[in-house]
Amino acid sequence: MSTPAATPYWGPDFNALAAFDPDIAGVVLDELDRLRNGLQLIASENFTSPAVLAALGSTLSNKYAEGYPGRRYYGGCEVVDRAEEIGIARGKELFGADHVNLQPHSGASANLAAYGAFLKPGDTLLGMALPHGGHLTHGTKVSFSGKWFNAVQYGVRPDTEHIDYDQVRDLAREHRPKLIVCGGSAIPRLIDFAAFREIADEVGAILMVDAAHFIGLVAGKAIPSPVPYADVVTFTTHKVLRGPRGGAIVCKAEHAKAIDKAAFPMMQGGPLMHAVAAKAVNLKECLQPEYQAYARQVIANAQALTEGLAAEGLRPVAGGTDTHLALLDLRDTGVTGADAEKRCDAAGIVLNKNAIPFDPQQASIASGIRVGSPAVTTQGMVETDMKSIASLIGTAIRDADGSRTAEVAVGVRELVGAHPAYPEPKRAG
Ligand SMILES: *Cc1c(COP(=O)(O)O)cnc(C)c1O
């Protein structure tokens, strides 16, 4: 192995990877091909920018920086401190928050830290049931959140498929949770944060909003912010927000110490300083006016896609969407979520099967699919493209024998060809 020559910048060098490890270089290039050649409709995914990727692939990955800026357990942190300080300042500005912690390694780690700040094992937490749109970490039995805490679960109303606020209030009064969490991974409609605040105040609970999915829409000022209402807001940085894979927490000043101590040293060791720097880059992107236009277009596209899918005979759960994602009930088509996912995948349309509220199917089959617009909107697609995508999905789903897969694949190629996710890589040889 050669040592680095005197370069002004020692950053990611793809040729070095390709020369040393063609196996993994091949994986990287094939994944880029997969991203470029398919329609990415997974609601929790996006295409992060070259600027974010440059910070991620940097030598900041080498630095141990346990602690917080100016208060580290290791020497040599004065440079990486700047990345975290800049990122925190940008996060405060963007969200109007008292306090920001950028160290959680992921959304689940951010939730673990937030629970750690307020709860002891055995305490009661009230969260949304996963099959109704919540998240694993909100009290499911297979997660630490359901194993270590007394987790009580609320859901949506059978008639409207909106969050059942009466049920939330009744359960809160009955079980007196120490913490109430709202947010989830398959909630197409806006959440009434004021209603949750009122319920939390009535029973003296901490209100935690898990904004993992929709924080990008908040950052882009396209939907109301939970920050004024919540004691603590946790989120991922890689979904609509479009930053590096990771988590973050914002909270009221009174909880700042507890949150910081829970992130480190209670739940994590050294922060990923390359990821913290990449989060700072992403937060700068979110402060630009272009990002607000992006966030509005994400919603417009999700709504156009949902209308198009409804016209294809797929029923939008909760009657539609106010956000970046929609949940579609496929029962009228006679096709399961699992089959729909497979048929779309065969034609280059990447989406996921998803349980619908009160789903008669088991989760591994499911009666629905979930679609999201963050990635295709980053590619520059607009409402007319969403209508085309809806019709391709409708065709793919009803195509039981695969006789129309090639035709749908051609439609996919046309769309992604007109709006490439990333430039085409130059391949050696
Ligand atoms: C995605 C998500 C998470 C978990 O994020 P990871 O980074 O995968 O750990 C937590 N909560 C909600 C609501 C999510 O949608």
The ligand as an ORCA input file, in Angstrom:
! r2SCAN-3c Opt
* xyz 0 1
  C     -37.035      5.053     10.453
  C     -37.634      5.270     11.783
  C     -36.905      5.041     12.964
  C     -35.588      4.294     13.012
  O     -34.577      4.793     12.284
  P     -33.261      3.882     12.080
  O     -32.264      4.891     11.616
  O     -33.610      2.863     11.079
  O     -32.897      3.296     13.389
  C     -37.476      5.389     14.174
  N     -38.708      5.900     14.222
  C     -39.452      6.102     13.117
  C     -40.809      6.669     13.255
  C     -38.939      5.774     11.856
  O     -39.692      5.942     10.788
*
